[in-house]
Amino acid sequence: MKIIQKKVCLLGDFGVGKTSLVARFVTNAFPEKYLTTVGVKMDTKTVAINDELQAKLILWDIAGESALNTKTSSYLRGSAGLIFVADGTRENTLTSALQLKQEADNLLGAVPFVLLINKHDLIAEWDISETVVDELKQQGWQVFYSSAKTGENVEQALLLLAQNLVG
Amino acid sequence: MTVDANQPSEKNQPHTSDDAQTLEQLIEKKRYQALKALLLAEESERLASLEHYIHHPDAHIEKIAPLLAQAIQQANLASIYQALELNTIVQDKIIESVQNDTAMYTQALYPVILPAIKKSIAEAFKEMMQSLNYAIEQGFSLNRFAWHFEAWRSGVPYREVVLRHTLSFRVEQVFLIHRESGLLIRHLSSAGVQQLRDSDAVSAMLTAIQDFIKDSFSVNDSDHLDTVEIGDYTVFLTRDSNAVLACVIWGMAPYALREVFDNALRVIDKNYGELVSNFDGDSSLLEPVDAILHSCLLFKDNSTFKKKDASIKNFAILLLLIFVGVGYWRYDNWQFQQRAEHYLQALQQTAGVIITSHSYDGKKLLIKGLYDPLTQNPQQRSAQFGLKPQQITSQWQTYQSLEPFFVEQRLTRLLQPPNTVSLHVSNNTLILAGAASKSWLKQLDLLPPVLIGVDKIDTHALKTYLQAITELLQPPPTVTMEFKELNLLVQGTASLDWIQSLPGKLMTLPFVQSYDIKNLTFSEAAQLQQLVESLEKTSIYFANEQATPTDAEQKDVALVADTIKQLQALSVQLNKPVEIIVIGQTNSDGTIKFNQNLAQKRAEYMIEQLKTHGILSGLKTAMKTDRKYEKTGKELHRKTSFKVIFTGVDE
C-alpha cells in the first residue's frame, strides 16, 4: 500500500465552521487552542483512493480571516490543495472565500481545490443564491453544500480533493 | 551607397589605347563590384557586423556575459581550470593581490566573516554556558566531589572535567521535513523512544511554528528558528534550501551536534537533493535517506545519564551522608566524653591518686593531679578506657599517701617479713601476726622510732616458728622438739594417732621445710609389749590331774581374756599380727601319755573359756610337761600358760 502525503489548507472567513466541519472526519493531532495562539492547527485525514493507493491529507486548519496576511501566507506555502469554506447563512463569507481564492492563486498558482458552503442544515436562513453557485460551477469550481452538524458532503469533498491531488 | 555601373567616372575618360584598355578594365571592375554589391549586400552587412563585433568587444559585453556564464555552467569548472592551467595562476594572483592590498580584502570580507565569527563565538559560549549551568545544577550532587577528585588525581583543570562529564545526551528523534510544504519526508526514533501518534501532523505543526516564529519575531530573511528547548529536551533545527532537519535531543545537547546534523543534511542534499526538492508526498522514494538520518541518532552515555530526579537522589544521599557524618562526629565526641568521664571516675576511686583539676579542650582532656608511685601511673591507665595518648594532656606529680594500703606497702618493703607473717596497719597501728624466725623477730627491736603512718607496733600475735609449731602440734610431754634451719626434730614417745597426724599438720606450716621423727616411738607399741609380757607371765593353775581350774583361778581367766583382747586390738592397730599359743602344762607325775592328754585338755579348756569371753580367733594350743621344777613345787606346773608370737614380717 502506497501512501502519498499532501498538504491541504482550509481557508475561510471567521466563524464559517471550518474546524467543526472537519472535526468529525479527521485525526485531531492538536487541540483548538493552537488556532488562537499560533493561528493554525493540524489534522490528518487518510483517504483510500484505490486498493493500492492512499492519500494522507495534512490539513492545515488556518484561523479564520477574510484575507490573507503575512502569517497565513506563510502557512499556505507548499500547499498542494485547498479547501475553501463559506457560511451559507452569510453571503459575505462567500465573497471572502472568493477573495481568498484569488489571493491563494496569486501565491500558489492553480492548485486543486473545493468549495464547501457550510451550515446547509440551516436552510431557512440561507443567504446564498443558487445563481452565484451555478456561475462558480460553470467556471469549473467543485462546490459542495455541507453541514458540520449532519456531516453532509464532507467525506465526499475530501475524497474528491484527494483524488484530484493524487489521482 | 549604390553605384551605377553605366555612368563612367571622370577618372575613366579614354585618351590612348592603353588608357582605353585600362579604362575597360576599370569599368569591368566597377561592374563586378556593383554586381557584388547587389548580390552580396546582405552578407556584406553581416560580415561588417561581425567585424565590428570582433574589433569592438566592449560594445557586446552584455550579450557575451550570459553566454559565458552558461558555458561555464555547462562545462566542468574544475576541468576548465585544469585545461587552462589556471589553478596556480589564480592562487598566485590571489596571494599577490591580498599581499598588495590587504585592507581591500579585509573590507570586502568583513561583512561575511564577522557574522560567521560572531556566530561561532556565540555557539562556543552557549556550549560552555550550558555545561556550566548543568554543573551548577549538579552542584550538590555527589558528582561534584567525584569530579573534584578526578581533577585532583589526573591534574586536569576542574572545569574541563566538568565539561567532559556533563555533556550527556541522546538524539531521540529525527525529522526530515520538506521545507516548502512541511510534509514529513522521513522520521526516525531511537530504540525505546515512545512513538509519536502522528508524526506527519507534528512535522506540519513544527513547520507552522517555525513560520510563526519567523514571521512574528524575525527581522532578517536569513534568520530562522534554530533551537527549541523544553524541559530536558532540545530540538535542533538545521535547514538547506529543500529540507529542514529537526532533531529532538534529550539531555545536554552539545552545539557540536549541529555540525553532525548540518553534515547529514549536506550528504542528503548531495545524494538525494533532486528527490527532496521534488518531493510530492511519497516518502517511500526517500527511504534510503534513513541510513544517513540514522547516523544522527547519537548518544553519549556518561555515568550521569540518568533521569532528572537523579540529582535529587544524589542530594538526598549527600544530606544523608552529612547527617551520618555529623551524627558520627557527635557520637564520636559523646563517646570520647564518656570514656574520659569513666577514666576520671576510675582515677578518683583509685587510692593514691588525687585529681586537682580537669577540663576539656574540644576533643582533648586536660588533667592535673598527684599520684603515689606505689600505684600505677594514671597516664598509663588511659589506654584501658580507649583513650588515645593525643586525646589527653596531663600533668602528674608524685606524693606519699598515708592511706593504710600504701603505709603497709612501704613497711613491707622495709621489714621484708616472711610469708608466715601478716602485716597490716589499722588506726595508725602496725599489726604484725604469724610466725617468724628468731633472727627476724630480733630485727624488729632495731626499727627506727618513727615510721610514716604508724604510731605504734602491735606484735603480740607474733611468735617464733617453734612456738607456732608447738601450738599447732601440741605434743605430749613425752615428746621434745627442736626447730633449726627450717628443720624440725621430734623425739620421744607419742601415741600412734599423734604421730600419724604429724605429716598432715606440718604441711600446713610453710616454714617447715623438713622434719625428722626417727627417734619418735609409738606409745601403743610399748603397751603391746607390756601386755605381751604381762600375758606371758600369767598362768592359770589346775588341781592335780584336773582339766578345769580351781574356782579361785576362774577369775584370772577373765583377766587373761581381757589382756588378750587388748593385745589383739593393739596388734591390729599397730599392724603387728600376733598368735597366742595356749600351753597346757602338767608336772611329771603320771604317764607321758596321760600327761599329754591332760595338757591337751587343759589347753582346750582354756581356749573354750576364752571363747566364752569373746575371743574367737588367734589362739593355738600347745602341750608341755615340765620336769625341771618338780622338786620346787609340782603344783606350780599344773597350769596353762601363754606365749605370744608375732607372725608378721619383722621390720
Interface residues (C-beta under 8 A of the other chain):
Chain A: K2 I3 I4 Q5 K6 K7 T27 A29 F30 Y34 V38 G39 V40 K41 M42 D43 T44 A55 K56 I58 W60 T70 K71 S74 Y75 R77 G78 S79 A80 V166
Chain B: H178 R179 E180 S181 G182 L183 L184 R197 D198 D200 A201 V202 A204 M205 A208 I209 D211 F212 K214 D215 S216 D280 G281 D282 S283 S284
